Amino acid sequence: MLLGMLTLERLRADHAPALLAFERENREYFARSISDRGDAYFAEFASLLRSRLAEQDDGVCHFHVVMDDRGELVGRVNLVDVEEGDAELGYRIGERAAGRGVATAAVQEVCRLAATEYRLSTLTAVTTLDNVASKTVLERNGFTVVGDVTVAGRAGMRYRRTLVAAR
């Protein structure tokens, strides 16, 4: 549960219609700050989703959707490339939900799950220097800058957070 009005759900096959609609609705919005997924993503969505769910079943990734109090999908938070207790965090919040603390709450919850349910010890994340909102979300959730990176040809920063499971 997040912020009382949001829930974080592990990605399931029945999320497909809402997830595809979310990605289509926010495609231009996302492309302003991160790389566009390209037309192939939408044309091959069903097979890509099956692949992602298989990766999740194998424990290589943990995919989540953020649902609002009306049951509408408003975001995604993913842990990818799970290996030896580490994973990379990625998230996208739709334009209609942006700026309301949704990303901060969703990342906080996935960090909790990463430590307690998935038994991870460290998360990394990257963002571009000009993505102030993303940097703020990471910093509010205890991530610290550990180096410079290039993200889709743009200057960025790599962040890291050590996780501690609640006792």
Buried (B, 14 or more C-beta within 10 A) or exposed (E): EBBEEBBBEEBEEEBBEBBBEBBEBBBEBBEEBBEEBEEEEEEEBEEBBEEBBEBBEEEBBBBBBBBBEEEBBBBBBBBBEBEEEBBBBBBBBBEBBBEBBBBBBBBBBBBBBBBEEBEBBBBBBBBBEEBEBBBEBBEBBBBEEEEEBEBEEBEBBBBBBEBEEEE
